[in-house]
């Protein structure tokens, strides 16, 4: 804009100079026509003045054209500036959308990190609990036994009741069963599962009695009318104190039969402590 204003001022200045030059030329021409005899040299200079005046107006027109071109260029520049401003506005709008999207992603990331931290905490708690259970399981007393009666064949009948000694021990975890006495001794207070199988091959009575210390818990018998192998199986679940003893008794006049095939067995295990 400053360039345009300067050019306009220059144009006005030139127009003023041209007007004065043109007026001066006419004056000189009038003087030449009136005083031809007195100033013959002025007549010789008149063509030069007439030639100079058109050159000035040509420059004025050139300057005018230049101003027009500058105006056009200025309009073009203004249009480009408007386009640039519009593009900048679009970029600002896109930047705002991007900023909002980034904020949403940041919030989502924060939520995910929170949930991840919570999951890691829960995982640590579960891991700690598993380790605790593993330690408790490793420290927990394990008790289980399984034994068969004898390979001798016929056992009984006897005149008095006898304690059965299951001498063929296959499992005795915790060493709570003593094959020399036939007693199972509870090492800790807890709930125990006990099972036994009775077999006989003779006619007459077959069966056993289950004792807890001196208390008879179970009396299980049957009368055989015909010879041949016959079985009877029972199981009990008992709450025992540490030191309580369990054993099986063969009543008087009862008989059993066992061999390498292990027809008579006695077993038990600790279910859980109390």
KEBA-477014 format. One record per residue (C-alpha): x, y, z. Coordinates in pm, whole numbers, padded with zeros to 5 digits, always signed. Each point is the difference from the previous one (the first is absolute). Layout:
BEGIN
XYZ ...
! end
This chain:
BEGIN
+00000+00000+00000 +00284+00239+00069 +00141-00069-00347 -00338+00078-00159 -00037+00324+00197 +00352+00101-00100 -00070-00069-00364 -00324+00200+00016 +00184+00293+00151 +00267-00027-00270 -00272-00013-00266 -00165+00311+00136 +00333+00177+00005 +00071-00092-00357 -00347+00107-00110 +00060+00340+00160 +00333+00035-00171 -00153-00097-00333 -00274+00257+00038 +00250+00275+00072 +00219-00111-00291 -00296+00003-00236 -00107+00343+00111 +00351+00131-00040 +00022-00137-00351 -00317+00178-00108 +00126+00324+00142 +00317-00030-00185 -00185-00079-00321 -00214+00313+00041 +00304+00212+00057 +00168-00155-00303 -00305+00088-00221 -00005+00357+00128 +00371+00065+00002 +00134-00202-00283 +00219+00273-00115 +00142+00070+00343 +00078-00365+00100 +00072-00223-00293 +00172-00256+00229 -00326-00080+00190 -00157-00120-00322 +00281-00245-00040 -00053-00142+00357 -00381-00051-00030 +00017-00356-00149 +00215-00113+00289 -00264+00114+00253 -00275-00168-00193 +00200-00322-00010 +00076+00007+00374 -00364+00031+00109 -00121-00329-00156 +00295-00186+00158 -00111+00111+00347 -00357-00119-00055 +00131-00336-00122 +00184-00036+00327 -00315+00094+00186 -00197-00267-00182 +00275-00252+00071 -00013+00091+00366 -00380-00028-00009 +00026-00347-00152 +00254-00091+00263 -00239+00116+00271 -00280-00207-00152 +00227-00302-00010 +00100+00062+00360 -00366+00024+00099 -00070-00331-00174 +00298-00159+00169 -00116+00144+00330 -00344-00155-00050 +00163-00331-00084 +00213+00024+00310 -00307+00082+00211 -00179-00303-00149 +00299-00220+00078 +00014+00141+00352 -00369-00079+00046 +00058-00352-00130 +00293-00036+00238 -00211+00129+00288 -00275-00247-00092 +00256-00280-00013 +00137+00110+00336 -00354-00006+00145 -00047-00353-00135 +00331-00105+00149 -00102+00155+00333 -00327-00194-00010 +00187-00322-00081 +00244+00078+00279 -00287+00042+00246 -00151-00332-00109 +00341-00165+00033 +00046+00154+00344 -00339-00132+00114 +00084-00343-00140 +00336+00004+00179 -00171+00094+00327 -00246-00288-00044 +00286-00239-00068 +00184+00130+00305 -00306-00061+00218 -00045-00348-00144 +00368-00070+00058 -00034+00123+00357 -00301-00229+00053 +00189-00293-00149 +00298+00069+00224 -00230+00015+00301 -00163-00331-00091 +00341-00150-00070 +00127+00112+00339 -00312-00146+00162 +00048-00328-00190 +00364-00012+00101 -00099+00054+00363 -00260-00277-00020 +00256-00224-00168 +00248+00066+00279 -00268-00080+00259 -00089-00325-00180 +00366-00091-00033 +00055+00069+00368 -00305-00212+00089 +00121-00287-00221 +00342+00014+00161 -00162-00001+00343 -00215-00302-00091 +00305-00177-00139 +00187+00065+00323 -00297-00117+00206 -00033-00309-00217 +00372-00071+00032 -00015+00051+00376 -00326-00191+00045 +00039-00343+00144 -00069-00278-00249 -00135-00329+00135 -00102-00305-00204 +00050-00376+00034 -00102-00324-00171 +00079-00352+00121 -00108-00361-00059 -00042-00265+00269 +00224-00302-00080 +00116-00255-00256 -00059-00290+00246 -00349-00093-00123 -00244-00093+00274 -00031+00235+00303 -00215-00135+00290 -00228-00097+00147 +00146+00071+00347 -00141-00050+00347 +00039+00370+00079 -00013+00322-00196 +00333+00112-00147 +00133+00324-00142 +00068-00039-00371 +00352+00101-00107 +00007+00098-00363 +00363-00078-00063 +00028+00060-00376 +00041+00378-00018 -00015+00159-00344 -00046+00365+00099 +00078+00170+00330 +00042+00377-00056 +00055+00165+00335 +00077-00337+00166 -00326+00015+00195 -00069-00373-00046 +00202-00256+00196 -00003-00349-00165 +00154-00157+00311 -00303+00089+00213 -00270+00051-00263 -00078+00347+00144 -00050+00321-00193 +00077+00303+00220 -00134+00344-00101 +00297+00242-00004 -00217+00317+00012 -00356+00100+00075 -00202-00034-00317 -00249-00192-00207 +00116-00339-00129 -00139-00241-00256 +00041-00373+00076 -00087-00304-00213 +00033-00376+00038 -00082-00309-00205 -00076-00342+00155 +00021-00334-00177 -00069-00361+00106 -00014-00335-00183 -00155-00222+00274 -00352-00049+00125 -00080+00171+00329 +00041+00358+00116 +00221+00257-00169 +00052+00362+00098 +00197+00253+00207 -00054+00263+00267 +00136+00357-00028 +00132+00161+00321 +00092+00355+00083 +00225-00033+00302 -00210-00234+00216 -00334+00104-00152 -00156-00228-00259 -00117+00216-00293 -00115-00270-00239 -00093-00368+00017 -00030-00144-00347 -00059-00372-00054 -00174-00257-00217 -00069-00377+00016 +00117-00205-00299 -00217-00302-00082 +00218-00132-00283 +00374-00018-00053 +00171+00229-00246 +00143+00350-00001 -00234+00267+00122 +00075+00372+00056 -00131+00283+00213 +00123+00363-00017 -00070+00291+00233 +00122+00357+00043 -00034+00263+00273 +00090+00366+00049 +00109+00085+00354 +00106+00311+00185 +00310-00096+00197 +00211+00180+00253 +00376-00016-00016 +00103-00333+00154 -00332-00181-00060 +00055-00362-00112 -00197-00203-00252 +00025-00378-00040 -00201-00296-00129 -00096-00301+00211 -00091-00351-00115 -00271-00132+00241 +00032-00349+00147 -00126-00287-00219 +00032+00225-00313 +00233-00083-00287 +00160+00183-00294 +00200-00101-00302 +00289+00188-00164 +00278-00075-00245 +00240+00167-00239 -00311+00138-00173 -00069+00227+00302 -00364-00081+00072 -00005+00177+00340 +00117+00362+00006 +00004+00298+00237 +00056+00360-00116 -00052+00359+00110 +00100+00364-00056 -00024+00344+00156 -00267+00207-00176 +00071+00330+00178 +00121+00130+00332 -00215+00174+00262 
! end
